[in-house]
Amino acid sequence: MPFIPWPTLSDYMKGIMRDRKDEFLEILDRIYGYILQSSERVPEEENALSGKLGTDIAFDASKKPDFGPILRKAYMELIPLNCFYNAETEEFLYFDQEFVREHYPAKYILFRAIHYMYCFTPNAEQYYPKEKLIAKYGMEDTWQIFFQEEQIFLEEVRNRGRYSQFYQRTGVDQGHIYSNIMQLKAAGWQGK
């Protein structure tokens, strides 16, 4: 793949979130538009996420959640983290699109875009409260459902059961760090 000299859309949005809120919101609208254009729609009855409610996902059964349009193929990575952005031409260039779910809500992909924007942007909540976006896109009844589904998705992707040996070696061993500090101090190290 050729080198792309543009920043990620995520980095660009972090830079405008505080002072250029209108542009930030316009870009989110464009993202949602691309999500909606990415696949044909299927009837609401075919929503794969509905089948998980009450079993894998807890929800308020007194309210019927409005999932919005259901996509035949939902491209999970149509999010700012996986997109280059050319601010001069306002061009989006998505990359790393290997995860697809069939018959999933378009709003779930938008949830992922917003969720990770706020996860990786310090002070994002101060710049633009996430609750405003949840209301803007009609996700008041589905945000927590999407959050639970995201935890299930991440567990599948990480496949912790299968790769447990790998994950045991990827964490920071605090005991080992402490032991090294004690050895350095015993050798006369005066660090802080």
N, CA, C and O of each residue as an XYZ file, in Angstrom:
768
protein
N       0.847     -1.178      0.000
C       0.000      0.000      0.000
C       0.895      1.246      0.000
O       1.881      1.286      0.736
N       0.579      2.241     -0.794
C       1.398      3.452     -0.814
C       1.278      4.230      0.496
O       0.275      4.120      1.201
N       2.296      5.007      0.813
C       2.281      5.861      2.000
C       1.229      6.945      1.816
O       1.151      7.573      0.760
N       0.429      7.159      2.841
C      -0.600      8.201      2.813
C      -0.140      9.318      3.746
O       0.020      9.078      4.943
N       0.076     10.515      3.244
C       0.634     11.589      4.070
C      -0.391     12.335      4.923
O      -0.078     13.392      5.471
N      -1.578     11.817      5.041
C      -2.640     12.492      5.783
C      -2.702     11.975      7.212
O      -2.276     10.852      7.484
N      -3.227     12.780      8.124
C      -3.456     12.287      9.490
C      -4.673     11.364      9.497
O      -5.455     11.337      8.546
N      -4.816     10.624     10.563
C      -6.053      9.850     10.691
C      -7.184     10.838     10.959
O      -6.968     11.931     11.484
N      -8.366     10.436     10.595
C      -9.535     11.263     10.865
C      -9.694     11.459     12.371
O     -10.124     12.520     12.825
N      -9.350     10.445     13.127
C      -9.417     10.529     14.581
C      -8.540     11.670     15.099
O      -8.989     12.477     15.914
N      -7.304     11.739     14.634
C      -6.403     12.813     15.068
C      -6.931     14.183     14.628
O      -6.874     15.153     15.383
N      -7.436     14.243     13.419
C      -7.977     15.508     12.935
C      -9.160     15.956     13.804
O      -9.251     17.125     14.179
N     -10.052     15.032     14.117
C     -11.236     15.373     14.913
C     -10.855     15.787     16.331
O     -11.490     16.668     16.912
N      -9.826     15.159     16.888
C      -9.344     15.578     18.208
C      -8.925     17.043     18.179
O      -9.163     17.791     19.128
N      -8.298     17.437     17.074
C      -7.812     18.803     16.946
C      -8.899     19.848     16.785
O      -8.684     21.013     17.121
N     -10.057     19.462     16.280
C     -11.132     20.449     16.052
C     -12.256     20.361     17.079
O     -13.107     21.249     17.136
N     -12.273     19.338     17.864
C     -13.390     19.090     18.779
C     -13.631     20.256     19.738
O     -14.775     20.572     20.066
N     -12.570     20.877     20.175
C     -12.695     21.930     21.175
C     -13.193     23.249     20.588
O     -14.100     23.874     21.139
N     -12.600     23.671     19.474
C     -12.852     25.022     18.975
C     -13.684     25.101     17.706
O     -14.177     26.173     17.356
N     -13.847     23.979     17.012
C     -14.602     23.996     15.752
C     -15.695     22.925     15.807
O     -15.702     21.969     15.031
N     -16.600     23.119     16.738
C     -17.648     22.130     16.998
C     -18.538     21.870     15.781
O     -18.944     20.734     15.539
N     -18.837     22.914     15.024
C     -19.692     22.729     13.843
C     -19.032     21.790     12.837
O     -19.692     20.917     12.273
N     -17.739     21.966     12.616
C     -17.016     21.084     11.696
C     -16.953     19.666     12.255
O     -17.094     18.693     11.515
N     -16.741     19.557     13.553
C     -16.729     18.245     14.223
C     -18.047     17.516     13.977
O     -18.049     16.335     13.629
N     -19.163     18.212     14.158
C     -20.488     17.611     13.964
C     -20.744     17.276     12.495
O     -21.343     16.246     12.184
N     -20.293     18.140     11.602
C     -20.452     17.862     10.162
C     -19.714     16.583      9.776
O     -20.220     15.780      8.992
N     -18.521     16.400     10.328
C     -17.752     15.189     10.015
C     -18.466     13.961     10.563
O     -18.515     12.932      9.889
N     -19.017     14.045     11.762
C     -19.775     12.902     12.297
C     -20.971     12.580     11.410
O     -21.273     11.411     11.172
N     -21.649     13.612     10.920
C     -22.770     13.385     10.000
C     -22.287     12.689      8.724
O     -22.959     11.795      8.209
N     -21.135     13.097      8.225
C     -20.576     12.451      7.032
C     -20.241     10.990      7.313
O     -20.516     10.116      6.491
N     -19.649     10.730      8.468
C     -19.333      9.340      8.844
C     -20.602      8.506      8.841
O     -20.631      7.411      8.279
N     -21.648      9.024      9.466
C     -22.907      8.271      9.515
C     -23.466      8.083      8.099
O     -24.009      7.026      7.777
N     -23.333      9.096      7.271
C     -23.773      8.968      5.876
C     -23.029      7.861      5.150
O     -23.637      7.084      4.413
N     -21.705      7.781      5.354
C     -20.920      6.708      4.724
C     -21.327      5.339      5.269
O     -21.392      4.360      4.526
N     -21.596      5.283      6.546
C     -22.047      4.018      7.139
C     -23.346      3.582      6.472
O     -23.488      2.422      6.086
N     -24.288      4.503      6.337
C     -25.579      4.182      5.717
C     -25.428      3.779      4.251
O     -26.196      2.950      3.762
N     -24.464      4.343      3.550
C     -24.237      4.036      2.138
C     -23.457      2.746      1.928
O     -23.416      2.222      0.814
N     -22.842      2.230      2.982
C     -21.908      1.111      2.834
C     -22.573     -0.216      2.480
O     -21.904     -1.133      2.003
N     -23.875     -0.328      2.705
C     -24.554     -1.598      2.439
C     -26.044     -1.361      2.268
O     -26.591     -0.361      2.735
N     -26.689     -2.298      1.589
C     -28.133     -2.196      1.477
C     -28.759     -2.533      2.836
O     -28.123     -3.141      3.697
N     -29.990     -2.131      2.998
C     -30.701     -2.337      4.261
C     -31.548     -3.600      4.191
O     -31.953     -4.053      3.121
N     -31.795     -4.142      5.364
C     -32.688     -5.291      5.488
C     -33.818     -4.896      6.430
O     -33.692     -3.915      7.163
N     -34.920     -5.642      6.423
C     -36.026     -5.309      7.329
C     -35.605     -5.382      8.797
O     -34.718     -6.151      9.170
N     -36.248     -4.580      9.601
C     -35.959     -4.505     11.043
C     -36.042     -5.879     11.716
O     -35.304     -6.153     12.662
N     -36.937     -6.739     11.228
C     -37.102     -8.072     11.826
C     -35.845     -8.932     11.684
O     -35.688     -9.922     12.399
N     -34.960     -8.563     10.774
C     -33.732     -9.335     10.543
C     -32.546     -8.835     11.371
O     -31.422     -9.306     11.192
N     -32.790     -7.891     12.268
C     -31.738     -7.334     13.114
C     -31.121     -8.425     13.990
O     -31.785     -8.944     14.888
N     -29.869     -8.775     13.740
C     -29.177     -9.824     14.502
C     -29.003     -9.447     15.963
O     -28.945    -10.321     16.828
N     -28.919     -8.173     16.240
C     -28.720     -7.721     17.619
C     -29.968     -7.942     18.473
O     -29.863     -8.181     19.676
N     -31.130     -7.864     17.867
C     -32.377     -8.097     18.612
C     -32.408     -9.485     19.242
O     -32.942     -9.666     20.337
N     -31.836    -10.460     18.549
C     -31.823    -11.831     19.062
C     -30.965    -12.007     20.301
O     -31.104    -13.005     21.009
N     -30.087    -11.067     20.575
C     -29.213    -11.161     21.750
C     -29.818    -10.503     22.986
O     -29.343    -10.711     24.103
N     -30.873     -9.706     22.781
C     -31.479     -8.997     23.905
C     -32.116     -9.980     24.881
O     -32.864    -10.878     24.493
N     -31.803     -9.788     26.138
C     -32.362    -10.647     27.174
C     -31.560    -11.914     27.405
O     -31.750    -12.581     28.422
N     -30.675    -12.262     26.496
C     -29.815    -13.434     26.703
C     -28.385    -12.970     26.916
O     -27.874    -13.034     28.035
N     -27.732    -12.502     25.857
C     -26.362    -12.003     25.962
C     -26.308    -10.553     26.441
O     -25.317    -10.127     27.034
N     -27.370     -9.803     26.184
C     -27.384     -8.367     26.462
C     -28.580     -8.011     27.337
O     -29.725     -8.331     27.016
N     -28.286     -7.336     28.460
C     -29.351     -6.865     29.348
C     -29.944     -5.581     28.759
O     -29.231     -4.770     28.167
N     -31.241     -5.413     28.930
C     -31.886     -4.192     28.443
C     -33.195     -3.987     29.183
O     -33.695     -4.894     29.848
N     -33.740     -2.799     29.064
C     -35.005     -2.445     29.694
C     -36.137     -2.973     28.807
O     -36.439     -2.392     27.764
N     -36.747     -4.056     29.222
C     -37.779     -4.708     28.407
C     -39.055     -3.870     28.292
O     -39.908     -4.157     27.452
N     -39.191     -2.848     29.124
C     -40.396     -2.016     29.048
C     -40.344     -1.055     27.851
O     -41.362     -0.479     27.469
N     -39.156     -0.888     27.266
C     -39.005     -0.012     26.098
C     -38.513     -0.836     24.912
O     -37.601     -1.652     25.044
N     -39.119     -0.616     23.770
C     -38.615     -1.262     22.555
C     -37.557     -0.339     21.963
O     -37.870      0.770     21.528
N     -36.291     -0.798     21.946
C     -35.242      0.079     21.433
C     -35.399      0.359     19.941
O     -35.782     -0.519     19.167
N     -35.097      1.592     19.554
C     -35.118      1.982     18.149
C     -33.708      1.827     17.601
O     -32.853      2.681     17.837
N     -33.459      0.751     16.876
C     -32.131      0.476     16.338
C     -31.856      1.236     15.045
O     -30.713      1.286     14.590
N     -32.871      1.816     14.458
C     -32.665      2.525     13.197
C     -32.448      1.557     12.055
O     -32.808      0.385     12.160
N     -31.860      2.031     10.955
C     -31.650      1.175      9.785
C     -30.741     -0.015     10.097
O     -29.745      0.106     10.809
N     -31.121     -1.172      9.538
C     -30.339     -2.402      9.707
C     -29.635     -2.671      8.371
O     -30.258     -2.695      7.309
N     -28.316     -2.871      8.463
C     -27.517     -3.078      7.255
C     -27.293     -4.560      6.980
O     -27.057     -5.342      7.902
N     -27.367     -4.938      5.718
C     -27.063     -6.326      5.344
C     -25.631     -6.663      5.773
O     -25.383     -7.721      6.350
N     -24.699     -5.759      5.486
C     -23.305     -5.928      5.917
C     -22.899     -4.661      6.657
O     -22.893     -3.572      6.082
N     -22.566     -4.807      7.917
C     -22.123     -3.672      8.724
C     -20.609     -3.744      8.847
O     -20.064     -4.652      9.475
N     -19.943     -2.778      8.243
C     -18.483     -2.723      8.282
C     -18.069     -2.065      9.595
O     -18.200     -0.854      9.775
N     -17.570     -2.893     10.501
C     -17.325     -2.484     11.878
C     -16.279     -1.386     12.028
O     -16.278     -0.663     13.025
N     -15.406     -1.259     11.066
C     -14.278     -0.350     11.208
C     -14.436      0.964     10.430
O     -13.444      1.645     10.169
N     -15.657      1.324     10.062
C     -15.894      2.619      9.422
C     -15.904      3.701     10.496
O     -16.905      4.387     10.705
N     -14.774      3.835     11.165
C     -14.638      4.744     12.299
C     -13.408      5.630     12.080
O     -12.534      5.273     11.290
N     -13.323      6.778     12.761
C     -12.203      7.702     12.550
C     -10.819      7.104     12.780
O      -9.854      7.537     12.151
N     -10.702      6.121     13.665
C      -9.404      5.495     13.904
C      -8.875      4.776     12.659
O      -7.665      4.610     12.508
N      -9.763      4.354     11.778
C      -9.383      3.591     10.590
C      -9.670      4.376      9.319
O     -10.170      3.841      8.330
N      -9.343      5.644      9.376
C      -9.598      6.503      8.224
C      -8.544      7.601      8.164
O      -8.266      8.253      9.171
N      -7.958      7.807      6.989
C      -7.105      8.955      6.761
C      -8.004     10.103      6.299
O      -9.067      9.884      5.719
N      -7.555     11.330      6.569
C      -8.367     12.491      6.194
C      -7.499     13.571      5.574
O      -6.495     13.985      6.153
N      -7.894     14.022      4.394
C      -7.240     15.125      3.720
C      -8.099     16.366      3.954
O      -9.157     16.515      3.342
N      -7.650     17.248      4.830
C      -8.439     18.430      5.192
C      -8.607     19.389      4.021
O      -9.609     20.101      3.954
N      -7.640     19.424      3.090
C      -7.742     20.322      1.938
C      -8.886     19.926      1.020
O      -9.651     20.775      0.564
N      -8.998     18.628      0.753
C     -10.037     18.156     -0.175
C     -11.240     17.550      0.558
O     -12.239     17.185     -0.063
N     -11.127     17.449      1.893
C     -12.160     16.833      2.742
C     -12.420     15.384      2.346
O     -13.538     14.885      2.472
N     -11.377     14.719      1.869
C     -11.475     13.324      1.419
C     -11.225     12.355      2.571
O     -10.297     12.528      3.360
N     -12.069     11.340      2.647
C     -11.907     10.248      3.607
C     -11.281      9.066      2.864
O     -11.645      8.787      1.721
N     -10.350      8.378      3.507
C      -9.783      7.164      2.942
C      -9.742      6.110      4.050
O      -8.851      6.106      4.899
N     -10.730      5.221      4.014
C     -10.823      4.186      5.048
C      -9.828      3.069      4.765
O      -9.528      2.767      3.610
N      -9.320      2.461      5.830
C      -8.394      1.333      5.723
C      -8.715      0.319      6.809
O      -9.489      0.603      7.724
N      -8.119     -0.865      6.707
C      -8.233     -1.902      7.736
C      -9.694     -2.263      8.014
O     -10.185     -2.102      9.131
N     -10.367     -2.746      6.992
C     -11.810     -3.027      7.077
C     -12.115     -4.524      7.105
O     -12.967     -4.992      6.350
N     -11.433     -5.276      7.964
C     -11.603     -6.728      7.929
C     -12.809     -7.265      8.698
O     -13.194     -8.415      8.487
N     -13.412     -6.480      9.576
C     -14.511     -6.998     10.389
C     -15.867     -6.574      9.831
O     -16.129     -5.392      9.608
N     -16.715     -7.569      9.615
C     -18.050     -7.325      9.077
C     -19.049     -8.141      9.891
O     -18.792     -9.297     10.224
N     -20.173     -7.540     10.203
C     -21.279     -8.250     10.840
C     -22.478     -8.151      9.906
O     -22.710     -7.106      9.297
N     -23.223     -9.214      9.796
C     -24.407     -9.190      8.940
C     -25.647     -8.871      9.760
O     -25.836     -9.357     10.875
N     -26.482     -8.034      9.160
C     -27.775     -7.659      9.726
C     -27.621     -6.933     11.064
O     -28.279     -7.271     12.048
N     -26.759     -5.951     11.080
C     -26.515     -5.145     12.282
C     -26.964     -3.709     12.047
O     -26.986     -3.239     10.909
N     -27.322     -3.009     13.127
C     -27.752     -1.615     12.989
C     -26.614     -0.701     12.537
O     -25.473     -0.837     12.978
N     -26.950      0.224     11.655
C     -25.980      1.244     11.247
C     -25.555      2.077     12.452
O     -24.406      2.511     12.542
N     -26.479      2.296     13.370
C     -26.158      3.100     14.555
C     -25.121      2.418     15.449
O     -24.429      3.094     16.211
N     -25.004      1.108     15.370
C     -23.972      0.430     16.167
C     -22.590      0.828     15.655
O     -21.670      1.003     16.455
N     -22.423      0.973     14.352
C     -21.138      1.394     13.798
C     -20.876      2.853     14.192
O     -19.747      3.217     14.523
N     -21.920      3.681     14.155
C     -21.780      5.062     14.596
C     -21.426      5.110     16.081
O     -20.591      5.914     16.496
N     -22.055      4.256     16.875
C     -21.691      4.151     18.300
C     -20.191      3.922     18.438
O     -19.534      4.581     19.243
N     -19.645      2.986     17.652
C     -18.218      2.672     17.729
C     -17.377      3.905     17.387
O     -16.364      4.171     18.034
N     -17.802      4.652     16.369
C     -17.068      5.859     15.978
C     -17.036      6.864     17.131
O     -15.981      7.409     17.456
N     -18.171      7.102     17.735
C     -18.265      8.066     18.835
C     -17.558      7.536     20.080
O     -16.779      8.250     20.711
N     -17.829      6.303     20.421
C     -17.250      5.698     21.629
C     -15.724      5.793     21.616
O     -15.124      6.232     22.597
N     -15.101      5.391     20.524
C     -13.642      5.401     20.474
C     -13.080      6.817     20.338
O     -11.960      7.083     20.775
N     -13.838      7.708     19.746
C     -13.427      9.111     19.708
C     -13.281      9.630     21.139
O     -12.315     10.321     21.463
N     -14.237      9.295     21.976
C     -14.219      9.769     23.360
C     -13.232      8.977     24.220
O     -12.693      9.518     25.185
N     -12.992      7.735     23.895
C     -11.998      6.941     24.628
C     -10.592      7.505     24.443
O      -9.794      7.518     25.381
N     -10.295      7.967     23.241
C      -8.931      8.354     22.907
C      -8.705      9.861     22.809
O      -7.658     10.298     22.332
N      -9.671     10.654     23.253
C      -9.514     12.103     23.224
C      -9.594     12.652     24.640
O     -10.675     12.712     25.226
N      -8.450     13.054     25.191
C      -8.476     13.648     26.532
C      -9.394     14.877     26.555
O      -9.376     15.691     25.632
N     -10.176     14.997     27.595
C     -11.081     16.141     27.805
C     -12.228     16.214     26.802
O     -12.904     17.240     26.723
N     -12.461     15.165     26.043
C     -13.521     15.197     25.028
C     -14.863     15.583     25.638
O     -15.616     16.358     25.049
N     -15.155     15.056     26.789
C     -16.442     15.324     27.439
C     -16.599     16.816     27.747
O     -17.711     17.342     27.693
N     -15.508     17.494     28.065
C     -15.550     18.940     28.339
C     -15.754     19.733     27.047
O     -16.418     20.769     27.049
N     -15.184     19.244     25.951
C     -15.290     19.964     24.686
C     -16.688     19.850     24.086
O     -17.256     20.833     23.609
N     -17.233     18.631     24.116
C     -18.568     18.408     23.571
C     -19.168     17.199     24.291
O     -18.740     16.071     24.047
N     -20.139     17.407     25.163
C     -20.690     16.286     25.937
C     -21.233     15.165     25.043
O     -22.012     15.400     24.119
N     -20.805     13.974     25.345
C     -21.214     12.796     24.564
C     -22.731     12.632     24.577
O     -23.310     12.168     23.595
N     -23.375     13.005     25.675
C     -24.841     12.887     25.766
C     -25.546     13.651     24.647
O     -26.612     13.240     24.188
N     -24.952     14.760     24.209
C     -25.546     15.518     23.101
C     -25.526     14.701     21.814
O     -26.475     14.744     21.031
N     -24.449     13.961     21.597
C     -24.363     13.126     20.398
C     -25.313     11.939     20.491
O     -25.939     11.554     19.503
N     -25.414     11.368     21.671
C     -26.346     10.249     21.883
C     -27.759     10.701     21.545
O     -28.504      9.973     20.890
N     -28.135     11.906     21.991
C     -29.466     12.441     21.691
C     -29.593     12.801     20.208
O     -30.610     12.503     19.581
N     -28.571     13.435     19.652
C     -28.602     13.855     18.233
C     -28.879     12.676     17.301
O     -29.620     12.806     16.327
N     -28.280     11.529     17.608
C     -28.427     10.364     16.736
C     -29.457      9.349     17.253
O     -29.534      8.228     16.751
N     -30.243      9.746     18.251
C     -31.333      8.898     18.729
C     -30.883      7.573     19.315
O     -31.479      6.532     19.043
N     -29.818      7.613     20.131
C     -29.296      6.376     20.708
C     -29.513      6.289     22.224
O     -28.819      5.534     22.906
N     -30.460      7.048     22.744
C     -30.703      7.026     24.186
C     -31.057      5.622     24.676
O     -30.588      5.193     25.731
N     -31.885      4.905     23.908
C     -32.326      3.562     24.317
C     -31.367      2.458     23.887
O     -31.488      1.319     24.338
N     -30.417      2.787     23.020
C     -29.544      1.737     22.489
C     -28.088      1.861     22.913
O     -27.324      0.914     22.730
N     -27.677      2.990     23.471
C     -26.258      3.196     23.792
C     -25.706      2.079     24.673
O     -24.647      1.523     24.381
N     -26.415      1.748     25.746
C     -25.935      0.696     26.655
C     -25.985     -0.682     25.995
O     -25.140     -1.534     26.269
N     -26.958     -0.897     25.142
C     -27.032     -2.157     24.386
C     -25.804     -2.263     23.481
O     -25.152     -3.306     23.425
N     -25.499     -1.185     22.781
C     -24.329     -1.178     21.895
C     -23.039     -1.364     22.701
O     -22.118     -2.053     22.262
N     -22.986     -0.753     23.866
C     -21.789     -0.889     24.703
C     -21.582     -2.355     25.094
O     -20.461     -2.861     25.036
N     -22.646     -3.028     25.487
C     -22.541     -4.446     25.838
C     -22.138     -5.289     24.633
O     -21.322     -6.204     24.748
N     -22.714     -4.973     23.482
C     -22.357     -5.702     22.261
C     -20.883     -5.478     21.923
O     -20.208     -6.388     21.441
N     -20.395     -4.283     22.173
C     -18.989     -3.993     21.894
C     -18.070     -4.854     22.759
O     -17.020     -5.302     22.298
N     -18.461     -5.083     24.001
C     -17.653     -5.940     24.879
C     -17.622     -7.376     24.337
O     -16.584     -8.036     24.381
N     -18.742     -7.846     23.836
C     -18.813     -9.183     23.235
C     -17.930     -9.236     21.989
O     -17.171    -10.187     21.798
N     -18.035     -8.208     21.142
C     -17.227     -8.146     19.922
C     -15.730     -8.153     20.251
O     -14.963     -8.891     19.632
N     -15.316     -7.340     21.216
C     -13.901     -7.277     21.584
C     -13.404     -8.611     22.120
O     -12.274     -9.015     21.846
N     -14.238     -9.282     22.874
C     -13.841    -10.593     23.399
C     -13.640    -11.585     22.252
O     -12.697    -12.377     22.268
N     -14.527    -11.537     21.262
C     -14.374    -12.400     20.078
C     -13.084    -12.088     19.334
O     -12.335    -12.995     18.972
N     -12.826    -10.807     19.106
C     -11.657    -10.390     18.341
C     -10.371    -10.768     19.069
O      -9.419    -11.253     18.459
N     -10.357    -10.545     20.347
C      -9.139    -10.826     21.118
C      -8.953    -12.307     21.373
O      -7.833    -12.771     21.591
N     -10.054    -13.055     21.346
C     -10.005    -14.512     21.498
C      -9.101    -14.930     22.661
O      -8.169    -15.716     22.495
N      -9.402    -14.385     23.832
C      -8.560    -14.598     25.006
C      -8.409    -16.072     25.385
O      -7.353    -16.482     25.866
N      -9.442    -16.856     25.176
C      -9.339    -18.278     25.499
C      -8.274    -18.966     24.671
O      -7.432    -19.695     25.197
N      -8.318    -18.731     23.391
C      -7.380    -19.379     22.479
C      -5.949    -18.854     22.631
O      -4.985    -19.607     22.497
N      -5.825    -17.560     22.910
C      -4.508    -16.932     22.972
C      -4.097    -16.579     24.398
O      -3.364    -15.612     24.606
N      -4.554    -17.341     25.370
C      -4.266    -17.018     26.770
C      -2.769    -16.959     27.059
O      -2.326    -16.116     27.839
N      -1.991    -17.835     26.445
C      -0.539    -17.802     26.657
C       0.061    -16.477     26.187
O       0.928    -15.908     26.850
N      -0.396    -16.008     25.071
C       0.079    -14.725     24.543
C      -0.289    -13.591     25.500
O       0.562    -12.771     25.847
N      -1.560    -13.541     25.929
C      -2.009    -12.444     26.776
C      -1.333    -12.458     28.147
O      -1.187    -11.405     28.768
N      -0.923    -13.623     28.623
C      -0.204    -13.675     29.892
C       1.120    -12.943     29.786
O       1.619    -12.414     30.779
N       1.685    -12.908     28.608
C       3.001    -12.285     28.425
C       2.922    -10.834     27.947
O       3.956    -10.180     27.811
N       1.742    -10.327     27.693
C       1.629     -8.966     27.162
C       1.418     -7.918     28.241
O       1.596     -6.730     27.972
N       1.050     -8.311     29.438
C       0.806     -7.348     30.505
C       2.102     -6.894     31.157
O       3.161     -7.486     30.947
N       2.003     -5.852     31.937
C       3.144     -5.339     32.693
C       3.224     -6.108     34.004
O       2.241     -6.197     34.739
N       4.380     -6.656     34.289
C       4.604     -7.399     35.532
C       5.116     -6.421     36.582
O       6.312     -6.137     36.650
N       4.196     -5.908     37.404
C       4.550     -4.926     38.425
C       5.566     -5.485     39.416
O       6.443     -4.756     39.880
N       5.458     -6.761     39.740
C       6.401     -7.388     40.665
C       7.819     -7.370     40.119
O       8.781     -7.129     40.848
N       7.930     -7.632     38.815
C       9.244     -7.626     38.177
C       9.834     -6.212     38.171
O      11.030     -6.035     38.404
N       9.005     -5.221     37.907
C       9.465     -3.830     37.921
C       9.957     -3.453     39.317
O      11.021     -2.853     39.467
N       9.180     -3.807     40.331
C       9.566     -3.504     41.714
C      10.884     -4.187     42.062
O      11.751     -3.583     42.694
N      11.037     -5.446     41.650
C      12.276     -6.186     41.910
C      13.467     -5.493     41.262
O      14.531     -5.389     41.871
N      13.296     -5.019     40.029
C      14.372     -4.298     39.343
C      14.738     -3.008     40.078
O      15.917     -2.679     40.205
N      13.740     -2.287     40.557
C      13.999     -1.050     41.308
C      14.806     -1.356     42.570
O      15.755     -0.643     42.897
N      14.424     -2.416     43.270
C      15.144     -2.783     44.499
C      16.600     -3.158     44.194
O      17.507     -2.817     44.954
N      16.812     -3.854     43.088
C      18.177     -4.225     42.701
C      18.993     -2.983     42.357
O      20.165     -2.889     42.719
N      18.379     -2.038     41.662
C      19.079     -0.799     41.313
C      19.423      0.011     42.566
O      20.520      0.558     42.676
N      18.483      0.084     43.501
C      18.742      0.810     44.746
C      19.857      0.161     45.539
O      20.712      0.842     46.104
N      19.840     -1.173     45.577
C      20.898     -1.901     46.296
C      22.287     -1.644     45.670
O      23.312     -1.722     46.348
N      22.290     -1.339     44.378
C      23.544     -1.061     43.673
C      23.941      0.419     43.769
O      24.937      0.841     43.181
N      23.148      1.204     44.519
C      23.490      2.594     44.741
C      22.758      3.603     43.888
O      23.107      4.784     43.904
N      21.754      3.177     43.143
C      20.976      4.086     42.295
C      20.221      5.067     43.181
O      19.643      4.663     44.190
N      20.216      6.331     42.829
C      19.576      7.376     43.617
C      18.356      7.965     42.906
O      17.942      9.077     43.232
N      17.785      7.262     41.966
C      16.642      7.770     41.186
C      15.431      8.012     42.050
O      15.387      7.635     43.220
N      14.447      8.651     41.445
C      13.219      9.002     42.171
C      12.152      7.977     41.923
O      11.046      8.098     42.449
